[in-house]
Amino acid sequence: MHATKYAFILSITVFVATCSNRQIYDSIQHKQKLQCISVPASQYDSCLSQNRQNFNEYSDVRKEILHDKQTEKTDVPDTNFAGHIHEDC
């Protein structure tokens, strides 16, 4: 019973996170298209072709960035020098 309950909660959480990521992606794409409207007609096609990733590519890049940031947090050196005593002291 508990395993089923946790599996259901996990699946809902994953669905909501995926939905939210997709909404962010769609919002960014829409904003970029709106920005392209303001460029001269001769640059419009070029503007639209810049930074065009499908959602799967966007998601992969996002995951990589988040992983790199998490790795940076765990690679912080220990600055607690209280336990280090020089023999000269």
C-alpha positions as CSV (number, residue, x, y, z in Angstrom):
1,M,0.0,0.0,0.0
2,H,2.7,2.5,1.0
3,A,4.8,1.7,-2.1
4,T,1.8,2.4,-4.3
5,K,1.1,5.6,-2.5
6,Y,4.7,6.8,-2.9
7,A,4.8,5.7,-6.6
8,F,1.7,7.8,-7.2
9,I,3.1,10.8,-5.5
10,L,6.4,10.5,-7.3
11,S,4.6,10.2,-10.7
12,I,2.5,13.3,-10.0
13,T,5.7,15.2,-8.9
14,V,7.5,14.2,-12.1
15,F,4.5,15.1,-14.2
16,V,4.2,18.6,-12.6
17,A,7.9,19.3,-12.9
18,T,7.9,18.2,-16.6
19,C,4.8,20.3,-17.2
20,S,6.4,23.3,-15.6
21,N,9.6,22.9,-17.6
22,R,7.6,22.7,-20.7
23,Q,5.7,25.9,-19.8
24,I,9.0,27.7,-19.2
25,Y,10.3,26.5,-22.5
26,D,7.1,27.6,-24.4
27,S,7.2,31.0,-22.7
28,I,10.9,31.5,-23.7
29,Q,10.1,30.5,-27.3
30,H,7.1,32.8,-27.4
31,K,9.1,35.8,-26.0
32,Q,11.8,35.2,-28.6
33,K,9.3,35.2,-31.4
34,L,7.8,38.4,-30.1
35,Q,11.3,40.0,-30.1
36,C,11.8,38.9,-33.7
37,I,8.7,40.9,-34.7
38,S,10.5,44.1,-33.8
39,V,13.5,43.5,-36.1
40,P,13.6,44.7,-39.7
41,A,11.9,42.4,-42.2
42,S,15.3,41.5,-43.7
43,Q,16.5,40.1,-40.4
44,Y,13.3,38.4,-39.3
45,D,14.1,34.9,-40.7
46,S,17.6,35.0,-39.2
47,C,16.1,36.1,-35.9
48,L,13.7,33.2,-35.8
49,S,16.4,30.7,-36.6
50,Q,18.6,31.8,-33.7
51,N,18.5,29.8,-30.5
52,R,15.9,27.4,-31.8
53,Q,16.1,24.1,-29.9
54,N,13.3,21.6,-29.6
55,F,12.0,20.9,-26.1
56,N,14.1,17.7,-25.8
57,E,17.4,19.6,-26.7
58,Y,16.4,22.4,-24.2
59,S,15.7,19.8,-21.5
60,D,19.0,18.1,-22.0
61,V,20.9,21.4,-21.8
62,R,19.0,22.4,-18.8
63,K,19.7,19.1,-17.0
64,E,23.4,19.5,-17.8
65,I,23.5,23.0,-16.4
66,L,21.7,22.0,-13.2
67,H,24.1,19.0,-12.8
68,D,27.1,21.3,-13.2
69,K,25.8,23.7,-10.7
70,Q,25.1,20.9,-8.2
71,T,28.7,19.6,-8.8
72,E,30.1,23.1,-8.1
73,K,28.2,23.2,-4.8
74,T,29.8,19.9,-3.7
75,D,33.3,20.9,-4.8
76,V,33.5,23.8,-2.4
77,P,36.7,23.5,-0.4
78,D,36.6,23.2,3.4
79,T,37.5,26.5,4.9
80,N,37.3,25.3,8.5
81,F,40.9,25.6,9.7
82,A,40.2,25.2,13.4
83,G,41.4,21.6,13.3
84,H,44.7,22.4,11.6
85,I,47.5,23.3,14.0
86,H,51.0,24.1,12.8
87,E,53.8,22.3,14.5
88,D,55.6,25.6,14.9
89,C,53.0,27.0,17.2
